[in-house]
Amino acid sequence: MFNFDQTLIEKLKKQDHGAFNTFYLETVDQFFRYLQAHYYISEEDCNDIIADFYVKRRNAAPKYDGRSKFSYYVWIVFKNIVKDYFKKRTDLPFTQIQPDNDKESFEETLSDDEDIQDILEVDFTYEHILQAMQSLTETDKEIIFLRFIEEKSTIEIADICGVPDTTIRKRLSRAIKNLKTLLIS
């Protein structure tokens, strides 16, 4: 995730142009990578989403109240912009995130070291992995991205998603099993 010092946050709240430029340079690549890793959309569409985010982020900066960590606040605003983008697009199908099946016992959802090792031992092509990732639910894609690309802990992911750590561990385990099924089959 991002690490912003308090001085930068205060300058952003005051609409300081230099602080906004610093914020932009520190975050734009990560947002672009996130969009490219999660969605089959053009570079132009990625740029549109990111531009929309920065405009709205700049206008919303004075509203940040400090109750949550600033980096989580930024991430939530970005995710909402992405959701809004897909809701507005009539030429792209928008499916709602599938609800979790929480009736499954926690033990049934755990992936073991063999599951991960099976995936790691096979030499997959980038296209195969990308196709498998696109078949996952949005929740699974996001959790895998945050855990393995952004290298977040389950506690950090829980904070970002606003759910308990145990729920993230359950979802992560389920996502790994789903990815394994898609890659191995």
Secondary structure in CASP SS format (residue, H / E / C, confidence):
PFRMAT SS
TARGET T0000
AUTHOR 0000-0000-0000
METHOD secondary structure of the structure
MODEL  1
M C 1.00
F C 1.00
N C 1.00
F C 1.00
D C 1.00
Q H 1.00
T H 1.00
L H 1.00
I H 1.00
E H 1.00
K H 1.00
L H 1.00
K H 1.00
K C 1.00
Q C 1.00
D C 1.00
H H 1.00
G H 1.00
A H 1.00
F H 1.00
N H 1.00
T H 1.00
F H 1.00
Y H 1.00
L H 1.00
E H 1.00
T H 1.00
V H 1.00
D H 1.00
Q H 1.00
F H 1.00
F H 1.00
R H 1.00
Y H 1.00
L H 1.00
Q H 1.00
A H 1.00
H H 1.00
Y C 1.00
Y C 1.00
I C 1.00
S C 1.00
E H 1.00
E H 1.00
D H 1.00
C H 1.00
N H 1.00
D H 1.00
I H 1.00
I H 1.00
A H 1.00
D H 1.00
F H 1.00
Y H 1.00
V H 1.00
K H 1.00
R H 1.00
R H 1.00
N H 1.00
A H 1.00
A H 1.00
P H 1.00
K H 1.00
Y C 1.00
D C 1.00
G C 1.00
R C 1.00
S C 1.00
K C 1.00
F H 1.00
S H 1.00
Y H 1.00
Y H 1.00
V H 1.00
W H 1.00
I H 1.00
V H 1.00
F H 1.00
K H 1.00
N H 1.00
I H 1.00
V H 1.00
K H 1.00
D H 1.00
Y H 1.00
F H 1.00
K H 1.00
K H 1.00
R C 1.00
T C 1.00
D C 1.00
L C 1.00
P C 1.00
F C 1.00
T C 1.00
Q C 1.00
I C 1.00
Q C 1.00
P C 1.00
D C 1.00
N C 1.00
D C 1.00
K C 1.00
E C 1.00
S C 1.00
F H 1.00
E H 1.00
E H 1.00
T H 1.00
L C 1.00
S C 1.00
D C 1.00
D H 1.00
E H 1.00
D H 1.00
I H 1.00
Q H 1.00
D H 1.00
I H 1.00
L H 1.00
E H 1.00
V C 1.00
D C 1.00
F C 1.00
T C 1.00
Y H 1.00
E H 1.00
H H 1.00
I H 1.00
L H 1.00
Q H 1.00
A H 1.00
M H 1.00
Q H 1.00
S H 1.00
L C 1.00
T C 1.00
E H 1.00
T H 1.00
D H 1.00
K H 1.00
E H 1.00
I H 1.00
I H 1.00
F H 1.00
L H 1.00
R H 1.00
F H 1.00
I H 1.00
E C 1.00
E C 1.00
K C 1.00
S C 1.00
T H 1.00
I H 1.00
E H 1.00
I H 1.00
A H 1.00
D H 1.00
I H 1.00
C H 1.00
G C 1.00
V C 1.00
P C 1.00
D H 1.00
T H 1.00
T H 1.00
I H 1.00
R H 1.00
K H 1.00
R H 1.00
L H 1.00
S H 1.00
R H 1.00
A H 1.00
I H 1.00
K H 1.00
N H 1.00
L H 1.00
K H 1.00
T H 1.00
L H 1.00
L H 1.00
I H 1.00
S C 1.00
END
